[in-house]
């Protein structure tokens, strides 16, 4: 390790402490309730196709275009060239043909949490629509920021291999690197966000949920739509304001959905800022070209409504097909379908953990906001491709 690297590591000690706190620990932990995020070594149990509930009933052709999108991002990986080339040669296959394609070329593995539980948490997200303008006005006064100039992104994987999946954010304070400003400080204007306003919107709660969703569209005064997507984050961990409202006794657990939180905000404007500041995490955006289809996910391809999920890439390779067995929001009706792992998210951590992309607009938002189901996941890999190490590092 060079002298410079040692100095940098020491300067980053406050950030490293926070980062290491997120890493799996060797210390025994008490059992974790089903549906809660579980981190640590995962197991991948080989399965028969008949063990996938709903595999025979799902209209697999509805996932075909999403799989072709995945192939754009993974076709050059070892083991993926042949199935992606074969997929490109198929022209509008029906469900039976897609089923035969996967059964001939892929092997399913059920993903199991470190505590042995097969169930995990499945939430939902969507692409919201906000009203906004490129200039500030009495109506549009809440800024949507691009990445500020004083935000540092640090990769210490060469020094601390156990941090290879963590990107540290910070800023310079004299000759020291310190944690970046939190939400309240950013909105108070102490960081270098002035001049980084991409748009101004009319609702702070909608803006807050845009940061949680990671992408969205802005309807401008002339009716045109602009598109924005995740660019970076301030490095602070995400904290749920819904959970906070339950802890405060302001909402019951069954009302702590996105719609429930919005209703609470409308009725409690004086308390709103303190609630939003509770989540110190802050997301910065970039403008995206206006294109047909869904927003770009972490794989770099457009998401497909009802067929894309966000996952923890330490356990599920981005681009891979995943079979999901869960239930519809607020229902015991089975939701069993082939999905594609095409996105990630700061709150999506653990092996059996997924965020279901519901699409664009208010109806998608209602389903996404209400979704908090238990589910099981099967990772589909080309025959001969081994499952990930699954150790969470």
PyMOL commands that set and color helices and strands:
alter all, ss='L'
color gray80, all
select helices_A, chain A and resi 3-11+13-20+49-51+60-74+81-89+95-105+161-163+183-187+204-213+241-247+253-255+258-267+269-278+362-370
alter helices_A, ss='H'
color red, helices_A
select strands_A, chain A and resi 43-46+106-112+120-133+142-145+152-154+168-173+176-179+197-201+215-219+225-233+283-288+308-310+321-327+334-343+353-360+372-382
alter strands_A, ss='S'
color yellow, strands_A
deselect
rebuild
show_as cartoon
